[in-house]
């Protein structure tokens, strides 16, 4: 060891240089602190990144776990069903015919159970936008205007637990209508319906008064 000030040889553990009197202990401590600082900062940075990743993952999990129904879907009737939508299976909509009965547009529940996603027109042709119907994985009947106003598509398909626009990349959760691509507010607009004697009934007046959101 040598004194950094005058170059004189030093004995092991010396606190002062015997020649020039330079304090050696303080300098050594300062060097150790300087060399330890980058390592300490790196450890704190890694720890902070890991915490952020953990918080983001937990937040995403809780959003899925605690996801709520769309307000209209939440009030829809429930049915006991065993439907497997599969992760990769693409289920296109099936065009069916509806009928009028005492001011209601009526379709059979069996058609929705069998096809999983159906699309139909106003039987009297007053509303030009079609209507769709499906059952959520939780068993809620969903009836909605079959249009995505942003791209004007009137056809959709199911895949996983999502409903997809057939013409653009937009898709939404079947239960909450939370968007996973663009068009956050242009999901198929839910309309109320009821279930009576294995038939889904929609108030024709509500359908015919509906207007696009843009």
N, C-alpha and C positions, 0 to 999 in steps of 0.2 A: 504494500500500500504506500502511496505517496500523497503528500499534501497537494491539493489542487492549486493552492495559492503560490507556494514557493518551490514545490517539487521535492522537499525533504522527505526521507524515508520515515514511515510511521510504524509504530508498534501496534499489534492487534488490539482492538478495543480502545485505542487512544481517543480521548475526548477533545484534545487540543493539539495543535502542531507545536512541537518543542522549539522550533526555530522562529516561526512568525506569530504564533499564538492564535491562528485561525481556529474557530470553533468547528469541530468535525461532526459532532452528534446531530446538530440541527440540520446540517446539510444532508446527512444520510437519511434522516427522517423525511425531509422534503423530497428527496429523490424517490424514496419508497412510495410516498403519497402520489407523486406525479406519475409514476409507472403504474400504480394501481387504479388511477382514475379512469382510463379508457376501458379497462376490463370491467370495472364496476358499472360504468355507464352502459356497456354492452349487455351485461346481465339484466339491468333494469329495463332496457329496451326490449329484450326478448321476453321478459316476464310480462311487460305491458301488452305486447302483441298477443301473447297467449291468453291473457285475460280478456282482451277485446274479442278474440276469436271465440272464446268460450261463451261470452255474453251474447254475441251475435247468433251463435248456434242455439243457445237456450231460448233466445227471443223468437227465433224462427220456429222452434219446436212448440213453444207455447202458443204462437199465433195459429198454428195448425190444430193443436189440441183444443184450444178454446175458441175456435172459429165459430161464429154465430151464423144463423140463417139470415138471408136477406129478409127485411121486415115483412114483405108480402108472403114470401115462402114460409116464414115462421108460423103464419096463421093458417096455412093450408092444411087440408085433412091428411091424416096418416093412413097408410095401408100396410098390411103385413106382407112383405115380399122377400124373396130370396133371389136377389139379382147380383150377378157377377159381371162387373164391367171390364175387368181385366186391365192390366197396365198398358199393354200394347194394342189390344183389340180396338179397331176403329169401327164404330157402329153408325152407319148412315141413317138419315131420317127416312121414314116410310110415309108416303102420301096416302091418306085415308079420306073418307067422306064423312062429313058431320051432318046432323039433321037439326031442324028447329023443333022445339017443343015448349009452348007457352012462354015465349020470350027468351028462351035459353038455347044456346048452341050446345049440342050434346054429342059426345063420343063415348064408345064403350071402353071401360077400364081394361078389359081383356086385350084390346088392341095395343094399349100402352105397355101392358105387361109382356106381351109377346114380342113386340118390335123394339121396345125400350125407348125409342124416340120417334114420335109421329108428328106429321105436319098436315094441316087441313085449312080449308078456306071457309069464310063466312058463307053458309048455305044460300043466302039471299043476295050475295055479291055486293052488299052495301059497303063493307070494309074491304079494301083492296089488299091490305097486308095480311098474309097468312098467320095462323096461330100454330104454336107447337105445344107438345106435352111430353113430359117424361117423369120418372120417379127417381128421387135422389137415393143414394145408397142408404140413407137413414129411413127411407120409406115415405118421404113427403111428396105429394103430387104437385108438380109444377106445371102451370099453364102460362104461356108468355107470348107476346107478339113476336113473330118469327122474322125479325129484321135486325140487322146491325146497321144503324143509320150512317156510320162513318164510311162504310164501303158499299152500302145499299144491298148487301147480300140478304136473301131471305131463306137461305138454307144453312143448316148446321149439322154437326155430327158429334157423337160422344166418344171420348177416349179417356181411359182411366176414370177419374172422378171429375172430369172437366167437360164442358161443352165448348166446341170449337166452331168458329166461323168457317164455312166451306170455301170462302173466297179470299180470305186474308189470314195472316198469322195470329189474329186475336183469339184468345180463349179465356174462359172463366171457370171458377169452381162451380159445380152444379148446385151446391147448397147455398153458398154465400154470395155467388156471382162476383167474387173478388177476382180482379183482372191479373193475368200473368204476362201479358204482352201489352200492346197498345189498347186504345179504346176502353179506358177504365169505365166510362159512363155509358157506353153504347152496347151493353149486353142486351140479350133479348129481354124486353121489359115485362116483368111478371104481372099478371092480372089475376084477381081472385077467382076461384072456382070452388065448387062443392061436389060432394060425392053422394049419390042417391041411387040405391038399387043397382050397384055395380056400373053406374054411368057417371061420367064426369060432366058437370053442367057449368056453363059459363054464361053470365048475364050478357046477352047480345048488345044491350045498350052501352055497357062499358066498352066492349070491343069496338063498337061503331063510333064512339066518341073519342077513341084513342087517336092521338096525333104524334107524329115523330118529334123527337126531342131536339132536333136541329133542322 
